[in-house]
Amino acid sequence: MATAAPETAAERPMIQVVDLHKTFGAQKVLTGINVTVPEGKTCVILGGSGSGKTVLMKHMIGLLKPDQGQVFVDGEDIVPLGDSEIERVRRKFGMVFQAAALFDSMNVFENVAFPLREHRKGWSEEQVRAAVRAKLDIMGLPVSVESKFPADLSGGMRKRVGLARAVVLEPKIVLYDEPTTGLDPITTAYVDEMILEAQAKLKVTSVVISHDIASAFNVGDYIAFLSKGLIIEFGPPEQLRNSENPVVKNFLQTWFDKN
Ligand SMILES: Nc1ncnc2c1ncn2[C@@H]1O[C@H](COP(=O)(O)OP(=O)(O)OP(=O)(O)O)[C@@H](O)[C@H]1O
């Protein structure tokens, strides 16, 4: 079975999950997860429906407590932490949800400014304006987009605004929850490009929860393949492509047959 340790010893772990177990009632959902996401890299947690991706992600941000195991974020085990401490750790994360989760009644500028208005109350309007523009610039969104409302944007642009908002407080880690689910191939490619650009320009650590194989191969430095509550393969995309594990092979084959 694959271990989760990154190959280069020089890579510092930003997230490290160690022997994580979680049971709901009689259902064992996570049965000993080990996975390490090195700082500055993108790790895709890939797996079929019901494999436990969301449950694993919730442990990474302290929304769930495991029955057993540790979750280190930026060097700190978050499992024993109380609510206010977890809140502090959660500020290290920017979250991008499947639906962009923008406020429909606010224009793009106010959507991206929203976290700053909540968490940077001492900032001047000029500071807010500059921070919003800087993030929209990184996402390739021009000034003309700022006054538009979410309903006036394409799906891909909404994702970019969602990411601009997720990173406006300068998180160390960006967590993408199923970023390409339900999107057409062109928008999927646009969103993959967005993840790669954000990675290059912001130098964040990224975790992408996905069941989209093509997208995982495009954006992942590492892919962790989750099946029935265990990481059964971990490594760069080539390793997954050449996996001898029958479950991984079957998952990939099914996809290649369809595409
Ligand atoms: N709070 C909960 N209480 C009980 N069971 C849960 C809870 N959360 C998740 N589960 C169960 O854990 C299993 C894994 O769920 P999870 O949402 O992590 O899957 P997933 O890999 O994210 O799937 P999908 O791609 O369909 O979202 C499922 O069988 C689900 O019903």
The ligand as an SDF file (V2000), in Angstrom:
LIG
                    3D

 31 33  0  0  0  0  0  0  0  0999 V2000
  -22.4690   13.4450    9.2570 N   0  0  0  0  0  0  0  0  0  0  0  0
  -22.5830   12.2150    8.7570 C   0  0  0  0  0  0  0  0  0  0  0  0
  -23.3310   11.2860    9.4050 N   0  0  0  0  0  0  0  0  0  0  0  0
  -23.4440   10.0430    8.9140 C   0  0  0  0  0  0  0  0  0  0  0  0
  -22.8410    9.5960    7.7910 N   0  0  0  0  0  0  0  0  0  0  0  0
  -22.1110   10.4720    7.0950 C   0  0  0  0  0  0  0  0  0  0  0  0
  -21.9330   11.8230    7.5450 C   0  0  0  0  0  0  0  0  0  0  0  0
  -21.1220   12.4670    6.6580 N   0  0  0  0  0  0  0  0  0  0  0  0
  -20.8340   11.5460    5.7030 C   0  0  0  0  0  0  0  0  0  0  0  0
  -21.4010   10.3700    5.9610 N   0  0  0  0  0  0  0  0  0  0  0  0
  -21.2650    9.1370    5.1340 C   0  0  0  0  0  0  0  0  0  0  0  0
  -19.8990    8.9490    4.8540 O   0  0  0  0  0  0  0  0  0  0  0  0
  -19.7190    8.4130    3.5370 C   0  0  0  0  0  0  0  0  0  0  0  0
  -18.7120    9.2590    2.7840 C   0  0  0  0  0  0  0  0  0  0  0  0
  -19.2860   10.5310    2.5210 O   0  0  0  0  0  0  0  0  0  0  0  0
  -18.5430   11.7140    1.7940 P   0  0  0  0  0  0  0  0  0  0  0  0
  -19.5340   12.8430    1.7110 O   0  0  0  0  0  0  0  0  0  0  0  0
  -17.2360   12.0100    2.4290 O   0  0  0  0  0  0  0  0  0  0  0  0
  -18.2820   11.1250    0.3470 O   0  0  0  0  0  0  0  0  0  0  0  0
  -17.6390   11.8230   -0.9050 P   0  0  0  0  0  0  0  0  0  0  0  0
  -16.4400   11.0010   -1.2840 O   0  0  0  0  0  0  0  0  0  0  0  0
  -17.3970   13.2650   -0.6160 O   0  0  0  0  0  0  0  0  0  0  0  0
  -18.7540   11.6350   -1.9920 O   0  0  0  0  0  0  0  0  0  0  0  0
  -19.3580   12.6400   -3.1040 P   0  0  0  0  0  0  0  0  0  0  0  0
  -18.3320   12.7380   -4.1950 O   0  0  0  0  0  0  0  0  0  0  0  0
  -20.6020   11.9310   -3.5430 O   0  0  0  0  0  0  0  0  0  0  0  0
  -19.6160   13.9480   -2.4180 O   0  0  0  0  0  0  0  0  0  0  0  0
  -21.0950    8.3910    2.8990 C   0  0  0  0  0  0  0  0  0  0  0  0
  -21.5840    7.0650    2.9630 O   0  0  0  0  0  0  0  0  0  0  0  0
  -21.9280    9.2940    3.7750 C   0  0  0  0  0  0  0  0  0  0  0  0
  -23.2600    8.8950    3.8220 O   0  0  0  0  0  0  0  0  0  0  0  0
  1  2  1  0
  2  3  1  0
  2  7  2  0
  3  4  2  0
  4  5  1  0
  5  6  2  0
  6  7  1  0
  6 10  1  0
  7  8  1  0
  8  9  2  0
  9 10  1  0
 10 11  1  0
 11 12  1  0
 11 30  1  0
 12 13  1  0
 13 14  1  0
 13 28  1  0
 14 15  1  0
 15 16  1  0
 16 17  2  0
 16 18  1  0
 16 19  1  0
 19 20  1  0
 20 21  2  0
 20 22  1  0
 20 23  1  0
 23 24  1  0
 24 25  2  0
 24 26  1  0
 24 27  1  0
 28 29  1  0
 28 30  1  0
 30 31  1  0
M  END
$$$$
